[in-house]
Amino acid sequence: MQQLNDIVDSKILKQYNTQEKRSYLGASSIGDECIRKVQLQYMQKDQKVSAKQIRTFDIGHCLEDLVIKWLRIAGFDLKTRNENGEQFGFSVANGKFAGHVDGLIYNFPEEFPDKPEGPALLEIKTMNHKSWNDTQKRGVLVSKPVYYSQVQLYMAYLELDRCLFVALNKDTSDLYFEIIPFDPGMAQKYSDRAVQIIKATENNELLPCVSGDSSFFLCKMCGFRDHCWKEP
């Protein structure tokens, strides 16, 4: 019944649009190919999203909780909250640049080959079959550079030297695991990018778009398209 779909979608969008917008530049998006898109998010510009996108995002959060449950069953000693019940994360530049992590691993299962010592970052993503296959084939650095930059920043600010990246295939329930070592150069690159975005925004400077053509495929799919191509 399409009418019920429309009712649910309209309520989801209404609830989404009344939520308080994030007031800081988030590490999760800093590696996006378009630096202007990241800046517009930081500027709290309205972003066009569909109810389906919101549902997909919410489903991802629920599935991440399932992955954490499975890891604990497998023998991982991990925490997702600190002593105050808050997510682990970082906040710098007077709160202008921040990020929150899925968890910290304090011990790997005894059966784990070459069992790492000390805490490690835990990052979980859910993907469709095509995206998951590409990640498994090419690795996070090549297939998902946005995720790679995200975990590098987390490791830098939390002073960790490795990350366990877990990808759940939403279509098949298969899991992909990858140990990502800390890359100081990459972390510095994207930390500098965050500074660039914050300073440009404070100086009322709009950073360049990824393309000079509004028909470019990334621009056509972007929720900030109107801000780039229709606003003076």
N, C-alpha and C positions, 0 to 999 in steps of 0.2 A: 504494500500500500504506500504509494508515493507520498500521500498526505502526511502519514506518520513520519516518514523519512524527513520531510520538510520541517515538521514540528520539532523533531529531535535536533536537526541541524541548526535551526534558528536559535534554539535554547542554548546549544553548545557555543555558538558564536556570541550570543549575548553575554554569557558568563565569561567567555574569554576576553571580550572587549571591556569588561568592567574590572578586570584584574589590574593590579598595580604593575606598572612597567618596571623592568629592571633598570636601576639607576647607575649601574656600573658597566664598564667594558668587560665582557666575559671571555675567559680563556678558551671556551669551547668553540668560539667562532673566529678567533683571531687569525687563523690560517686560511680563511676563505680566499678564493682566487681574486675576488673583487674587494679592494680595501675600502671603497666608498660604501659598499653594502654594510660592512662591519661598522663604519663610522655612523651610518644612518641608524643602525640599531642602537648604538651608544647615545645618539642624539634623541632617542625615543620617538622617532618618526613612526607614523602608523604603517604597519605592514599588512598587506593583504594576505590573508590565510583562509583556507576553506575548512569547513567542519571535518572533512575527511582527514586533512592534515593534522588537525588537533586530535582526532581519535587515534590516528597512527602514532602520534607522539605519546599519548597516554598509554596505549598498549605497550609501547616500548618500555616505559617505566615499570609496568607490571611484570613484563618478561625479565627485566633486569633483576627484580626481586627473586624470581624463580632461579635464575642463574646463581645468585648468591646462596640460595638454599642448597642447590646441587653441589656447589663448591664446599660448603660446610659439611655436607654428607660425605664428600670425598676426603675429608680430613684437613682442609685448609683452615688455619687459625686466622680469621680475618674480622675486622671491625668496620662498620659503616658510619658510626657516630662516635664523637668524643665523650668525655665524662659529663659534659653538659647536655648531651643529647643532640648536639649539632653536627652537621656534616663536616668532615674534614675538608680543609681547603686553605686558601690564602687570600690576603687582601693587602694591596700595596698602593702607593701613590695616593695616600689619604682616602682609601676606599674606592678610587676611580677605576682600578683594575683588579679583578678578583676571579676566583674560580672555586668550584666545589667538586670533590672527587667521589667516585662510587665507593671506594673503600681502601683500606690498607691491609696488606697481608703480612702477618707477623711470623708465620711458619707455614711452609709447604708440607704436603703429605710426605711421610717417610719414604714412600715408594717413588717419589719424584726423582728423575735422573739428575745427577749433579745438583742435588738439593741446595738452593741458594741460602745464604745466611742473612739475617737482618731483615728489616721491613722492606716491603715492595709496594708500589702503587698497583691498585686494581682498577682497570677501566673496562667497562662492559658496553657493547653496542649490539643492537639488533638490526638485521639486514634482510632484505628480500633475497631470493635465491641467486639472482644474477650478480648482485653486489657482493654477496658472501663468497660466491665462487671466484670472483675477481680478487677479493682480498686474500683468499686462500692461495691463489695461484701466484700473485705478485707481491704479497706482503703489505703491511700497513703503510710503510713509507711511500711506496709507489702508488698503491691503489687508493689509499685514504689519507692524503697529506694533511687534511684539516685535523683528523684525529691524531696524526703523528705529532703535529705542532702542539696540540692540546696537551698530550701526555708529557711532552718535553718541558713545557712550562710548569706543569704540576710537579714534575720531578725536581726541577730547578728550585722552586720556591719551598718545597717540602723537604729538600735535601735528601732525595732518594736516588739510587743509582740504577734502578731497573723498574720495569712495569710489566705486569702480566695483563696482556690485552686479550679479551675474550669476546668473540663474535658469535651470536646465536642466529642461525638461519631460521627465519620465521616460517618458512614454507616446509622445511624438512625436520626441524628441531636439532639439526647437526650443530656441533660446537667447533669453533676454530680457536686455537690457542697460539699466542706468539709472545715470546719474551723480548721486550724492546729495551735496549740499553740506553742510558742517559747520554745525550748528545749535547754538550755545552754550547757548541757553535750554533746549533739549531735553536736552542732555548734562548740564546742571546739575540738571535735574529728576530724572533717573534716578540721578545720583550721590547726590543727597540721599535718594533712596529706598533706596539701598544702605546709607547711614548709618542710616536709620530701622530697617531690618531687623536690622542688626548690633547696634544699641543695644537694640532690643526683645528680641532673643534673649539678650543678656547680662544683661538685667533680668528674665529668665524671663517675659516678656510675649508672649502669643500674639496676633498681629495679626489683624484681622477677615477673615473669609472673604468671597469675592466675592458670596455670597448667603446669606440666612438660611433657605433652603429646600433641603433635601438632594436634592430632585427637579429642581433647576435643571440645565440641560443641561451646563454646564461642570463641575458637581459630580459628575454621573453618570458623566462620562468621566474624572475625575481619578484618578490612581494613589494619591493621598493621601486618598481619600475616607474610609477607615476612621478615620484620625487626626482628621478633622474631626467626624465624625458618630457614631462609636461609642466613642471613648475618652472618659473622664470629663474 
